[in-house]
């Protein structure tokens, strides 16, 4: 009888030990702080890291630590008040739940042009543990060049042998450089060129596609104008992106 009681007691203790070390004990270890994707230089393509977005927003991009069971990211934002040179409180902007193989990008469109915003992140795992904050990144969205002020624009709008693209701007957008990107109709990269405005007093600007760039006649191309400014270590910290304009190239 005593031997049976000993076996039963041993079994119960083993069960309790396994049970206590199993699923009923929450993982107390929080994930590591998220890491931002490094900001790319203006001339690089594709663009990476924090950047203006063509839908009038700021694009955020960070690395995903898949080995720590992260299921969501919490995005916080603070506004810089230029008049007082002070930073407001970081408030929760969004909780982004992730799906397998999803890209980690968030586009903040609920903002005001001309105001600098700062962002930081937390990671959250299945047990609701939250990481420490990531480092802080900031960006200022400049006024976007309107698609209606870009010429040519339209799949039936012809760009001839003059190969000149033009647009209207106002210096009030406070940029330092333009960055023009040209893609083919399959979104394959052709060129990206950075240049300063010819004149800050006029309201029109144009750019000639170099003869060294081969364009196929009767093919559609797309182009975009970015504005860049307030560079820090060669990286722009302010900017905007126009929507994509198109043209039909008809060469000689």
N, C-alpha and C positions, 0 to 999 in steps of 0.2 A: 504493500500500500504506500509506504513512504517513497519507494522508487518511482511509482507512478506520479506522486505529487511532485517529486523532484523534476521529472521529465516535463510535466505540465508547467511548472514554474519557470523552467529554463526556456521553454517555447514561448511563454508569454513575455519574458524579458527580452528575448530575441526579437519578437514581433514589435515590441515597443521601441527597441533600439532602431530597427529598420524604419518603422513608421516615423519616428522622430527625425530621422536623417533623410526622409524621403520628401514627398510632395507637399506635406503640410507645413514645412518650414520655408518661409519666403527667403529668396536670395537677398541678402543684405548688401551686396556689393553693387554700387551704382556704376553705370557705364562711364567710359572716359569722356572728357569734354570734346565736343565736336571740333573739327579742324576745317577752316575755310579753304576752298580751292584758291590757290595763289592767283592774284590778279595778273592778267596778261598785259603785255605792252600794247599800245594802241595799234601798231602796225601788224600785229599777229592775228592770224585767223586759223581756226575759229576762236572767238573771244572766250576767255575763261574768267571766273571770279566775279566779284561785284562789278556791275556795269549798268549803263542805261539800257532800256529796252524799247523797241519800236512801238509798243502799245502804250507809250507814255508812263513808264514805270521804271523801277529799279530791280534788276535781276540779281538774286543771291544764289550762290552755289557753294556746296560744301561736300566733304568726303563722308562716306558712310562706313562705319565700323560694323561690318556684318558679323563679326565674331563675338560680339558682346550682347547679342539679343535685343538690339535697339529696335523699337517698334514705332517710335514717334519722336518728332523734334519740336521743341517749343521755340518760337521766334519772338524775340523781344526787340522793341524799337524805342529810341529816344530822340527827341527833337532838339537841335541846337538853336538857341536864341541869340542871333547875331548882335542885337542891340545891347544885350547884357553880357555877351560872350560867356554864356552859361549853358549847361546841358540839363534838360528836363529828366524826369524819372524814366527808367526803362519799364515799359508796359508790355504785357503780352499782346503780340500782334496776331499770332496764329499758332494753332497746334496742328502740325502736319503729320498725319499718320501715313506710314510708308507701306508700299506693296513690294513683293519680291521683284527684284530687278528694276525697280522704279528709279528714275533719275532724281537726284536731290537738288531741286531748283525751286525757288519761290520768287514770284514776281509781285512786288509791292506796288500797287496802283493807287492806293488810298493815301496820296501824299500831295504836296504842293510844290510846284516848280520854284526854284530859287531858295529853298530851305534845305539845309544839310541835315540828313538823318543818320543815326548810328544804329548798328544792329549787333546783337549777340545771340547765341544759341544755347539750349540745353538739350541733351539726349535723354530719352525715357525708355526703360526696358519693360518687359512683360509684367514684372513685379511692381511697377510704378516707381521704381527708383529713378531719381533724376541726377544727372551729372552736374558737375560744376559748370559755370559759364565758360563758353568759348572766349577767344579774344574778340575784341570789338573792331568792326569795320564801319567805314562811313562813306557816304556819297551824296552829291548834290545834283539834282536833275535840272538841266537847263531847258530853255524853251525849244520845242521841237520844230524843225522846218516842215512846213505843211506839204503834203503830197500834191495839193492843188497849185503849189508854186514851183513844181519840178517839171522840167520839160527836156526831152519828150517823156510822156507817160501814157501808156496804153499799148496793148498788143498790136494795134493797127497804126500806132504812131511811128513814123519812119525816122530813123537816124541815118543820114546819108554819109557821104564821104567826108564831110566836114567834121564828123565824130565829136561834136561839141555837146556837152550836157550843161544845162543851166538851171538856176534856181533863184528865188528871191529870199532875202534874209533881212533881219534888222540887227544892228549891233547891240541892241538891248539884250540879246541872248547871252552876252558876256562870255563868249568863247574865245579861245586863243587860236585854235587850228580847226580845219576841216579834215575829215577822214572819209574818203570815198571808197566804197566797196562795189565791185562788179562781179556778178555771177552769171552763169548761163541758165537756160530755162530748166535744167536739171539740178540747179543749186550747186553746181561744181564751181569751185573758186577760180577766178581769173586774175583779179588784182585787188590790191588795197593800197591806197596812196594817201599820205598825209601832207597837207600844204596849208599855208597861211592865206588869208583873204588878200586879194589884190588891193582892195581899198575898203577901209572901215567906214567910209562915208556914203558909199553907194548902197543901193538896195538890191542889186543884182550881182550874180557871180556865175562864172562858167569855168569849165574844165575840159580840156581836150584829151581824148583817149589816145595815147601814144601810138604811132604807126607800128611800133614794135609789137604791139598786142594784136594778134591775129583774131579777127572776128569773121564768122561765117555769114555770108550773105543769105538773106531770107530766114534768119534765125532770130528768135526772141531772146533778149537779155534783160536782166533786172539789176537795178542799181539803188544805192542808198547813200545818204549823206549824214555822217555823224558830226556833232560838234564836241570838241574836247577842250578842257580848261583846267586850271589850278593843278598843275603837275607837281607830283612829289616823287622824287627819285625816278623820274622818267615815266611815271604812271599817272594817268589823269584821274582826278578825284571828283570831277564834275563833267557832265556831258549830256548829250541827248542823241537819239537816233530817229531819223525820219522813217516813215513807212517805205516799203519797197516800191519803186517805180519801175516801169517796163518800157521797152521799145523794140521795134522790129528793125534790124539792121539791114540796109540795102546798100552794099558797097558797089564799087565800080567793077 
